[in-house]
Amino acid sequence: MEKQELEKLTRDYQMIQEQLQGLAMQKEQFNMQKIEQKEALSEIEKATGKIFIALGGVLVETSKEEAIAKLKERQESTDMRLSIIGRQHEEAVKKEKSMRDEITKALQGSKA
């Protein structure tokens, strides 16, 4: 493998590592959202008084049923996003491993 090809492969490898880090951060954010949503749902289900939801920067009074429905909708959206990120992460991990193997092979070939 030529030096230029190896340099390009190395740059691409660094980019895929950055992509993996970004996906890991997104995954962590969505997992935190999931925890918050679960806690919020638990609190709403226990609530006996008025319930308010945030719309933009405003709190609006709503029914318990509507609050639960909206929160469950958000949970579904979060689960879907987590699933998508999970698949992207798996693909990126496979690509990263393949590139790492290719770089290792090229470096071993240049030593010979």
Buried (B, 14 or more C-beta within 10 A) or exposed (E): BEEEEBEEBBEBBEEBBEBBEBBEEBBEBBEEBBEEBEEBBEEBEEEEEEBEBEEEEEEEEBEBEEBBEBBEEBBEEBEEBBEEBEEBBEEBEEBBEEBBEBBEEBEEEEEE
